[in-house]
Amino acid sequence: MSMDPMPTDAELSQYYAAYTKGEQVEVRAGLGSRRPLVRRIYHWLSGDVDPRDFVRIPRGAKVLDYGSGGATYLSYFDAIGVDIVGAEISDTMIAACDKAGLKVHRVHNFDAIPFDDAGFDVVYLMQVFEHVRSPQSFMAELGRVLRPGGTLYLAVPNAASLWRRVFQSNWVSGWFAPFHLAHYTAESLADLGAQCGLTVANTWSRTPESWFRLNLKAAIYRSDNEIESRRTFVDAPVARVMLMTLLRTFELFVRERDCLVMSFVKS
C-alpha cells in the first residue's frame, strides 16, 4: 500500500494558516476563566479536557503552553500570576497574544522547541502531539526543556478508544487529516516517554461531547466535507444536553474514551 509523503514544515504552516482563515482573533477572559466552579461543573458534564481543571502548577513554577492557540489557557494562567509563556505557529494567534500582552514565541521548526535546556517546571500540550512529524525527537525535546522533577501533560486523541472502533472511518475527531499525523495509545506514549527519561505519573481519558457530536455528524452526513462548520439537528441545545447525559452515563462502563490525557515526570 502506498503512503502519501509526510507534509513539510512549509506545507503544515499553510494548512494551519488556512484553518484559521486569516480571521482576527481577540484574546479575552471568557466565562470559564471568570467562573472556575461553573467551568468545572460544565466540563464534568460536557467531557471537555481543559488544563485549567487539572494541570497542577507549584508556586513559583515556570510554565510552557506549547501550541497555545487562541490563548484561552495561557491568558487564564497569566492572569492568576503564573510565570507562563506560549509557543505557537499561527501568525494570527501570535499577533492576538502580542496585542493582549502575553508572551508567545514563534515556532519555526516543527521538530525543535525554541527554548533553552531545563527552562520549565511544567509543560502542557493540549491536542498538539498528534500534529508533530517526528514524535520520538519531539518527546526528547520536551524532556530537554523540562527541569528534573518537572511535569509534562499531554492530551491527544486516543487510538485505543471504543469510539474509534464504533465510528471507524468516520472517527474524524481522531483522524482529522491532514492535521493529525500520528495516533497514540497510553502504551505507545509511555514507551516514547521512557526513552526520554519521562515516567508516567497519571493516565485517564474521557470523550468530549463536541468530539462525539462531530463523529456522529460525519457518520450521518458522509458526503459533506464541511461537516465541522455545518449546523445540524445534532447541534441543537436539547440534542447536546441529551448527548452529554448519555455519554457520561455510558462511559461509566467504558475504560478507553476518545481523549487520552497523560502526565509524566522527568527523572
NUVO-309457 format. One record per residue (C-alpha): residue number from 1; residue in one letter; x, y, z. Coordinates in nm, 2 decimals. Layout:
<site resi="NUM" resn="A" xx="X" yy="Y" zz="Z"/>
...
This chain:
<site resi="1" resn="M" xx="0.00" yy="0.00" zz="0.00"/>
<site resi="2" resn="S" xx="0.15" yy="0.34" zz="-0.10"/>
<site resi="3" resn="M" xx="0.17" yy="0.62" zz="0.16"/>
<site resi="4" resn="D" xx="0.14" yy="0.99" zz="0.09"/>
<site resi="5" resn="P" xx="0.46" yy="1.18" zz="0.18"/>
<site resi="6" resn="M" xx="0.47" yy="1.35" zz="0.52"/>
<site resi="7" resn="P" xx="0.39" yy="1.72" zz="0.48"/>
<site resi="8" resn="T" xx="0.69" yy="1.96" zz="0.50"/>
<site resi="9" resn="D" xx="0.71" yy="2.24" zz="0.76"/>
<site resi="10" resn="A" xx="0.61" yy="2.49" zz="0.49"/>
<site resi="11" resn="E" xx="0.30" yy="2.28" zz="0.39"/>
<site resi="12" resn="L" xx="0.19" yy="2.24" zz="0.75"/>
<site resi="13" resn="S" xx="0.22" yy="2.61" zz="0.81"/>
<site resi="14" resn="Q" xx="0.00" yy="2.67" zz="0.51"/>
<site resi="15" resn="Y" xx="-0.25" yy="2.42" zz="0.64"/>
<site resi="16" resn="Y" xx="-0.28" yy="2.60" zz="0.98"/>
<site resi="17" resn="A" xx="-0.29" yy="2.94" zz="0.82"/>
<site resi="18" resn="A" xx="-0.58" yy="2.82" zz="0.60"/>
<site resi="19" resn="Y" xx="-0.75" yy="2.66" zz="0.91"/>
<site resi="20" resn="T" xx="-0.77" yy="3.00" zz="1.09"/>
<site resi="21" resn="K" xx="-0.89" yy="3.16" zz="0.76"/>
<site resi="22" resn="G" xx="-0.70" yy="3.47" zz="0.83"/>
<site resi="23" resn="E" xx="-0.96" yy="3.58" zz="1.08"/>
<site resi="24" resn="Q" xx="-0.89" yy="3.83" zz="1.35"/>
<site resi="25" resn="V" xx="-0.86" yy="3.67" zz="1.70"/>
<site resi="26" resn="E" xx="-0.92" yy="3.86" zz="2.02"/>
<site resi="27" resn="V" xx="-0.79" yy="3.72" zz="2.35"/>
<site resi="28" resn="R" xx="-1.04" yy="3.78" zz="2.62"/>
<site resi="29" resn="A" xx="-1.14" yy="3.62" zz="2.95"/>
<site resi="30" resn="G" xx="-1.45" yy="3.41" zz="2.89"/>
<site resi="31" resn="L" xx="-1.69" yy="3.28" zz="3.15"/>
<site resi="32" resn="G" xx="-1.48" yy="2.97" zz="3.21"/>
<site resi="33" resn="S" xx="-1.19" yy="3.18" zz="3.33"/>
<site resi="34" resn="R" xx="-1.41" yy="3.42" zz="3.53"/>
<site resi="35" resn="R" xx="-1.62" yy="3.14" zz="3.70"/>
<site resi="36" resn="P" xx="-1.39" yy="2.84" zz="3.76"/>
<site resi="37" resn="L" xx="-1.66" yy="2.65" zz="3.96"/>
<site resi="38" resn="V" xx="-1.91" yy="2.69" zz="3.67"/>
<site resi="39" resn="R" xx="-1.64" yy="2.58" zz="3.43"/>
<site resi="40" resn="R" xx="-1.55" yy="2.26" zz="3.62"/>
<site resi="41" resn="I" xx="-1.92" yy="2.16" zz="3.66"/>
<site resi="42" resn="Y" xx="-1.98" yy="2.22" zz="3.29"/>
<site resi="43" resn="H" xx="-1.67" yy="2.02" zz="3.19"/>
<site resi="44" resn="W" xx="-1.77" yy="1.74" zz="3.41"/>
<site resi="45" resn="L" xx="-2.09" yy="1.71" zz="3.21"/>
<site resi="46" resn="S" xx="-1.95" yy="1.80" zz="2.86"/>
<site resi="47" resn="G" xx="-1.64" yy="1.59" zz="2.89"/>
<site resi="48" resn="D" xx="-1.42" yy="1.88" zz="2.77"/>
<site resi="49" resn="V" xx="-1.05" yy="1.84" zz="2.86"/>
<site resi="50" resn="D" xx="-0.92" yy="2.17" zz="2.99"/>
<site resi="51" resn="P" xx="-0.58" yy="2.22" zz="3.15"/>
<site resi="52" resn="R" xx="-0.73" yy="2.48" zz="3.38"/>
<site resi="53" resn="D" xx="-0.91" yy="2.19" zz="3.55"/>
<site resi="54" resn="F" xx="-0.62" yy="1.95" zz="3.61"/>
<site resi="55" resn="V" xx="-0.27" yy="2.10" zz="3.55"/>
<site resi="56" resn="R" xx="-0.10" yy="2.14" zz="3.88"/>
<site resi="57" resn="I" xx="0.14" yy="2.43" zz="3.90"/>
<site resi="58" resn="P" xx="0.36" yy="2.47" zz="4.21"/>
<site resi="59" resn="R" xx="0.42" yy="2.81" zz="4.35"/>
<site resi="60" resn="G" xx="0.70" yy="2.99" zz="4.16"/>
<site resi="61" resn="A" xx="0.70" yy="2.74" zz="3.87"/>
<site resi="62" resn="K" xx="0.78" yy="2.84" zz="3.52"/>
<site resi="63" resn="V" xx="0.53" yy="2.70" zz="3.27"/>
<site resi="64" resn="L" xx="0.52" yy="2.65" zz="2.89"/>
<site resi="65" resn="D" xx="0.19" yy="2.63" zz="2.70"/>
<site resi="66" resn="Y" xx="0.31" yy="2.47" zz="2.37"/>
<site resi="67" resn="G" xx="0.06" yy="2.52" zz="2.09"/>
<site resi="68" resn="S" xx="-0.11" yy="2.80" zz="2.28"/>
<site resi="69" resn="G" xx="-0.37" yy="2.87" zz="2.00"/>
<site resi="70" resn="G" xx="-0.62" yy="3.14" zz="2.09"/>
<site resi="71" resn="A" xx="-0.46" yy="3.17" zz="2.44"/>
<site resi="72" resn="T" xx="-0.76" yy="3.07" zz="2.64"/>
<site resi="73" resn="Y" xx="-0.54" yy="2.88" zz="2.89"/>
<site resi="74" resn="L" xx="-0.24" yy="3.10" zz="2.85"/>
<site resi="75" resn="S" xx="-0.43" yy="3.41" zz="2.94"/>
<site resi="76" resn="Y" xx="-0.60" yy="3.24" zz="3.24"/>
<site resi="77" resn="F" xx="-0.28" yy="3.12" zz="3.40"/>
<site resi="78" resn="D" xx="-0.11" yy="3.46" zz="3.32"/>
<site resi="79" resn="A" xx="-0.40" yy="3.64" zz="3.49"/>
<site resi="80" resn="I" xx="-0.36" yy="3.45" zz="3.81"/>
<site resi="81" resn="G" xx="0.01" yy="3.52" zz="3.84"/>
<site resi="82" resn="V" xx="0.17" yy="3.21" zz="3.68"/>
<site resi="83" resn="D" xx="0.51" yy="3.27" zz="3.51"/>
<site resi="84" resn="I" xx="0.39" yy="3.13" zz="3.17"/>
<site resi="85" resn="V" xx="0.50" yy="3.16" zz="2.81"/>
<site resi="86" resn="G" xx="0.33" yy="3.02" zz="2.50"/>
<site resi="87" resn="A" xx="0.46" yy="2.88" zz="2.17"/>
<site resi="88" resn="E" xx="0.26" yy="2.89" zz="1.85"/>
<site resi="89" resn="I" xx="0.29" yy="2.85" zz="1.47"/>
<site resi="90" resn="S" xx="0.00" yy="3.07" zz="1.36"/>
<site resi="91" resn="D" xx="0.09" yy="3.43" zz="1.29"/>
<site resi="92" resn="T" xx="-0.28" yy="3.52" zz="1.36"/>
<site resi="93" resn="M" xx="-0.27" yy="3.37" zz="1.71"/>
<site resi="94" resn="I" xx="0.07" yy="3.52" zz="1.78"/>
<site resi="95" resn="A" xx="-0.05" yy="3.87" zz="1.68"/>
<site resi="96" resn="A" xx="-0.35" yy="3.84" zz="1.91"/>
<site resi="97" resn="C" xx="-0.14" yy="3.73" zz="2.20"/>
<site resi="98" resn="D" xx="0.11" yy="4.01" zz="2.14"/>
<site resi="99" resn="K" xx="-0.18" yy="4.26" zz="2.14"/>
<site resi="100" resn="A" xx="-0.30" yy="4.12" zz="2.48"/>
<site resi="101" resn="G" xx="0.04" yy="4.15" zz="2.63"/>
<site resi="102" resn="L" xx="0.10" yy="3.77" zz="2.65"/>
<site resi="103" resn="K" xx="0.45" yy="3.62" zz="2.60"/>
<site resi="104" resn="V" xx="0.44" yy="3.38" zz="2.30"/>
<site resi="105" resn="H" xx="0.74" yy="3.25" zz="2.09"/>
<site resi="106" resn="R" xx="0.71" yy="3.17" zz="1.72"/>
<site resi="107" resn="V" xx="0.76" yy="2.80" zz="1.63"/>
<site resi="108" resn="H" xx="0.97" yy="2.79" zz="1.31"/>
<site resi="109" resn="N" xx="1.07" yy="2.42" zz="1.32"/>
<site resi="110" resn="F" xx="0.82" yy="2.15" zz="1.40"/>
<site resi="111" resn="D" xx="1.09" yy="1.93" zz="1.54"/>
<site resi="112" resn="A" xx="1.25" yy="2.18" zz="1.77"/>
<site resi="113" resn="I" xx="1.12" yy="2.37" zz="2.08"/>
<site resi="114" resn="P" xx="1.25" yy="2.73" zz="2.08"/>
<site resi="115" resn="F" xx="1.36" yy="2.74" zz="2.44"/>
<site resi="116" resn="D" xx="1.68" yy="2.66" zz="2.65"/>
<site resi="117" resn="D" xx="1.75" yy="2.34" zz="2.83"/>
<site resi="118" resn="A" xx="1.57" yy="2.27" zz="3.16"/>
<site resi="119" resn="G" xx="1.38" yy="2.60" zz="3.14"/>
<site resi="120" resn="F" xx="1.04" yy="2.49" zz="3.27"/>
<site resi="121" resn="D" xx="0.89" yy="2.32" zz="3.57"/>
<site resi="122" resn="V" xx="0.56" yy="2.24" zz="3.39"/>
<site resi="123" resn="V" xx="0.49" yy="2.19" zz="3.02"/>
<site resi="124" resn="Y" xx="0.15" yy="2.11" zz="2.87"/>
<site resi="125" resn="L" xx="0.03" yy="2.04" zz="2.52"/>
<site resi="126" resn="M" xx="-0.34" yy="2.01" zz="2.45"/>
<site resi="127" resn="Q" xx="-0.42" yy="1.83" zz="2.12"/>
<site resi="128" resn="V" xx="-0.07" yy="1.91" zz="1.98"/>
<site resi="129" resn="F" xx="0.14" yy="1.60" zz="2.00"/>
<site resi="130" resn="E" xx="-0.06" yy="1.43" zz="1.73"/>
<site resi="131" resn="H" xx="0.04" yy="1.71" zz="1.49"/>
<site resi="132" resn="V" xx="0.42" yy="1.66" zz="1.50"/>
<site resi="133" resn="R" xx="0.60" yy="1.46" zz="1.23"/>
<site resi="134" resn="S" xx="0.88" yy="1.32" zz="1.45"/>
<site resi="135" resn="P" xx="0.73" yy="1.21" zz="1.78"/>
<site resi="136" resn="Q" xx="1.05" yy="1.05" zz="1.92"/>
<site resi="137" resn="S" xx="1.26" yy="1.35" zz="1.86"/>
<site resi="138" resn="F" xx="0.99" yy="1.58" zz="1.98"/>
<site resi="139" resn="M" xx="0.94" yy="1.39" zz="2.30"/>
<site resi="140" resn="A" xx="1.31" yy="1.42" zz="2.36"/>
<site resi="141" resn="E" xx="1.27" yy="1.80" zz="2.30"/>
<site resi="142" resn="L" xx="1.00" yy="1.81" zz="2.57"/>
<site resi="143" resn="G" xx="1.23" yy="1.63" zz="2.81"/>
<site resi="144" resn="R" xx="1.51" yy="1.86" zz="2.72"/>
<site resi="145" resn="V" xx="1.32" yy="2.18" zz="2.82"/>
<site resi="146" resn="L" xx="1.19" yy="2.03" zz="3.14"/>
<site resi="147" resn="R" xx="1.38" yy="2.06" zz="3.47"/>
<site resi="148" resn="P" xx="1.45" yy="1.75" zz="3.67"/>
<site resi="149" resn="G" xx="1.13" yy="1.67" zz="3.86"/>
<site resi="150" resn="G" xx="0.93" yy="1.88" zz="3.62"/>
<site resi="151" resn="T" xx="0.59" yy="1.76" zz="3.49"/>
<site resi="152" resn="L" xx="0.47" yy="1.72" zz="3.13"/>
<site resi="153" resn="Y" xx="0.10" yy="1.70" zz="3.04"/>
<site resi="154" resn="L" xx="-0.02" yy="1.56" zz="2.71"/>
<site resi="155" resn="A" xx="-0.38" yy="1.53" zz="2.57"/>
<site resi="156" resn="V" xx="-0.42" yy="1.35" zz="2.24"/>
<site resi="157" resn="P" xx="-0.69" yy="1.15" zz="2.06"/>
<site resi="158" resn="N" xx="-0.69" yy="0.80" zz="2.20"/>
<site resi="159" resn="A" xx="-0.62" yy="0.54" zz="1.93"/>
<site resi="160" resn="A" xx="-0.75" yy="0.27" zz="2.17"/>
<site resi="161" resn="S" xx="-1.08" yy="0.45" zz="2.22"/>
<site resi="162" resn="L" xx="-1.40" yy="0.25" zz="2.19"/>
<site resi="163" resn="W" xx="-1.54" yy="0.52" zz="1.97"/>
<site resi="164" resn="R" xx="-1.26" yy="0.47" zz="1.71"/>
<site resi="165" resn="R" xx="-1.39" yy="0.11" zz="1.67"/>
<site resi="166" resn="V" xx="-1.75" yy="0.23" zz="1.66"/>
<site resi="167" resn="F" xx="-1.71" yy="0.51" zz="1.41"/>
<site resi="168" resn="Q" xx="-1.42" yy="0.36" zz="1.21"/>
<site resi="169" resn="S" xx="-1.36" yy="0.59" zz="0.90"/>
<site resi="170" resn="N" xx="-1.59" yy="0.85" zz="1.05"/>
<site resi="171" resn="W" xx="-1.38" yy="0.89" zz="1.36"/>
<site resi="172" resn="V" xx="-1.29" yy="1.23" zz="1.23"/>
<site resi="173" resn="S" xx="-1.21" yy="1.38" zz="1.57"/>
<site resi="174" resn="G" xx="-0.92" yy="1.14" zz="1.58"/>
<site resi="175" resn="W" xx="-0.82" yy="1.12" zz="1.21"/>
<site resi="176" resn="F" xx="-0.87" yy="1.49" zz="1.12"/>
<site resi="177" resn="A" xx="-0.65" yy="1.48" zz="0.81"/>
<site resi="178" resn="P" xx="-0.42" yy="1.65" zz="0.72"/>
<site resi="179" resn="F" xx="-0.35" yy="1.80" zz="1.06"/>
<site resi="180" resn="H" xx="-0.32" yy="1.48" zz="1.27"/>
<site resi="181" resn="L" xx="-0.01" yy="1.30" zz="1.15"/>
<site resi="182" resn="A" xx="0.01" yy="1.01" zz="1.41"/>
<site resi="183" resn="H" xx="-0.22" yy="0.84" zz="1.66"/>
<site resi="184" resn="Y" xx="-0.13" yy="0.71" zz="2.01"/>
<site resi="185" resn="T" xx="-0.23" yy="0.48" zz="2.29"/>
<site resi="186" resn="A" xx="-0.13" yy="0.52" zz="2.65"/>
<site resi="187" resn="E" xx="0.12" yy="0.24" zz="2.60"/>
<site resi="188" resn="S" xx="0.29" yy="0.40" zz="2.29"/>
<site resi="189" resn="L" xx="0.32" yy="0.73" zz="2.47"/>
<site resi="190" resn="A" xx="0.46" yy="0.57" zz="2.78"/>
<site resi="191" resn="D" xx="0.72" yy="0.40" zz="2.57"/>
<site resi="192" resn="L" xx="0.82" yy="0.72" zz="2.40"/>
<site resi="193" resn="G" xx="0.84" yy="0.90" zz="2.73"/>
<site resi="194" resn="A" xx="1.06" yy="0.62" zz="2.89"/>
<site resi="195" resn="Q" xx="1.31" yy="0.66" zz="2.61"/>
<site resi="196" resn="C" xx="1.34" yy="1.03" zz="2.70"/>
<site resi="197" resn="G" xx="1.37" yy="1.00" zz="3.08"/>
<site resi="198" resn="L" xx="1.00" yy="1.07" zz="3.14"/>
<site resi="199" resn="T" xx="0.80" yy="0.84" zz="3.37"/>
<site resi="200" resn="V" xx="0.42" yy="0.82" zz="3.36"/>
<site resi="201" resn="A" xx="0.26" yy="0.97" zz="3.66"/>
<site resi="202" resn="N" xx="-0.11" yy="0.95" zz="3.57"/>
<site resi="203" resn="T" xx="-0.34" yy="0.84" zz="3.28"/>
<site resi="204" resn="W" xx="-0.70" yy="0.89" zz="3.21"/>
<site resi="205" resn="S" xx="-0.94" yy="0.95" zz="2.93"/>
<site resi="206" resn="R" xx="-1.29" yy="1.10" zz="2.85"/>
<site resi="207" resn="T" xx="-1.49" yy="1.18" zz="2.55"/>
<site resi="208" resn="P" xx="-1.58" yy="1.54" zz="2.49"/>
<site resi="209" resn="E" xx="-1.94" yy="1.58" zz="2.37"/>
<site resi="210" resn="S" xx="-1.82" yy="1.81" zz="2.09"/>
<site resi="211" resn="W" xx="-1.59" yy="1.53" zz="1.96"/>
<site resi="212" resn="F" xx="-1.87" yy="1.27" zz="1.98"/>
<site resi="213" resn="R" xx="-2.11" yy="1.50" zz="1.80"/>
<site resi="214" resn="L" xx="-1.86" yy="1.57" zz="1.52"/>
<site resi="215" resn="N" xx="-1.81" yy="1.19" zz="1.47"/>
<site resi="216" resn="L" xx="-2.19" yy="1.14" zz="1.47"/>
<site resi="217" resn="K" xx="-2.24" yy="1.41" zz="1.21"/>
<site resi="218" resn="A" xx="-1.97" yy="1.26" zz="0.99"/>
<site resi="219" resn="A" xx="-2.14" yy="0.92" zz="1.01"/>
<site resi="220" resn="I" xx="-2.48" yy="1.07" zz="0.92"/>
<site resi="221" resn="Y" xx="-2.37" yy="1.32" zz="0.65"/>
<site resi="222" resn="R" xx="-2.09" yy="1.11" zz="0.49"/>
<site resi="223" resn="S" xx="-2.07" yy="1.31" zz="0.17"/>
<site resi="224" resn="D" xx="-2.04" yy="1.65" zz="0.35"/>
<site resi="225" resn="N" xx="-1.68" yy="1.77" zz="0.36"/>
<site resi="226" resn="E" xx="-1.77" yy="2.08" zz="0.56"/>
<site resi="227" resn="I" xx="-1.95" yy="1.90" zz="0.84"/>
<site resi="228" resn="E" xx="-1.73" yy="2.06" zz="1.11"/>
<site resi="229" resn="S" xx="-1.88" yy="2.40" zz="1.04"/>
<site resi="230" resn="R" xx="-2.23" yy="2.29" zz="0.93"/>
<site resi="231" resn="R" xx="-2.50" yy="2.32" zz="1.19"/>
<site resi="232" resn="T" xx="-2.75" yy="2.03" zz="1.20"/>
<site resi="233" resn="F" xx="-3.02" yy="1.90" zz="1.43"/>
<site resi="234" resn="V" xx="-2.74" yy="1.73" zz="1.64"/>
<site resi="235" resn="D" xx="-2.61" yy="2.08" zz="1.73"/>
<site resi="236" resn="A" xx="-2.94" yy="2.19" zz="1.88"/>
<site resi="237" resn="P" xx="-2.91" yy="2.27" zz="2.26"/>
<site resi="238" resn="V" xx="-3.16" yy="2.00" zz="2.35"/>
<site resi="239" resn="A" xx="-2.97" yy="1.74" zz="2.15"/>
<site resi="240" resn="R" xx="-2.64" yy="1.84" zz="2.30"/>
<site resi="241" resn="V" xx="-2.77" yy="1.80" zz="2.65"/>
<site resi="242" resn="M" xx="-2.91" yy="1.46" zz="2.57"/>
<site resi="243" resn="L" xx="-2.58" yy="1.35" zz="2.42"/>
<site resi="244" resn="M" xx="-2.38" yy="1.48" zz="2.72"/>
<site resi="245" resn="T" xx="-2.61" yy="1.29" zz="2.96"/>
<site resi="246" resn="L" xx="-2.59" yy="0.97" zz="2.75"/>
<site resi="247" resn="L" xx="-2.22" yy="0.99" zz="2.71"/>
<site resi="248" resn="R" xx="-2.14" yy="1.04" zz="3.08"/>
<site resi="249" resn="T" xx="-2.37" yy="0.75" zz="3.18"/>
<site resi="250" resn="F" xx="-2.25" yy="0.51" zz="2.91"/>
<site resi="251" resn="E" xx="-1.88" yy="0.59" zz="2.97"/>
<site resi="252" resn="L" xx="-1.91" yy="0.49" zz="3.34"/>
<site resi="253" resn="F" xx="-1.87" yy="0.14" zz="3.19"/>
<site resi="254" resn="V" xx="-1.60" yy="0.23" zz="2.93"/>
<site resi="255" resn="R" xx="-1.23" yy="0.23" zz="3.00"/>
<site resi="256" resn="E" xx="-1.09" yy="0.37" zz="2.68"/>
<site resi="257" resn="R" xx="-1.25" yy="0.70" zz="2.58"/>
<site resi="258" resn="D" xx="-1.17" yy="0.94" zz="2.30"/>
<site resi="259" resn="C" xx="-0.94" yy="1.20" zz="2.46"/>
<site resi="260" resn="L" xx="-0.63" yy="1.05" zz="2.63"/>
<site resi="261" resn="V" xx="-0.46" yy="1.26" zz="2.90"/>
<site resi="262" resn="M" xx="-0.12" yy="1.16" zz="3.05"/>
<site resi="263" resn="S" xx="0.12" yy="1.33" zz="3.28"/>
<site resi="264" resn="F" xx="0.49" yy="1.25" zz="3.30"/>
<site resi="265" resn="V" xx="0.76" yy="1.34" zz="3.55"/>
<site resi="266" resn="K" xx="1.12" yy="1.40" zz="3.44"/>
<site resi="267" resn="S" xx="1.37" yy="1.19" zz="3.64"/>
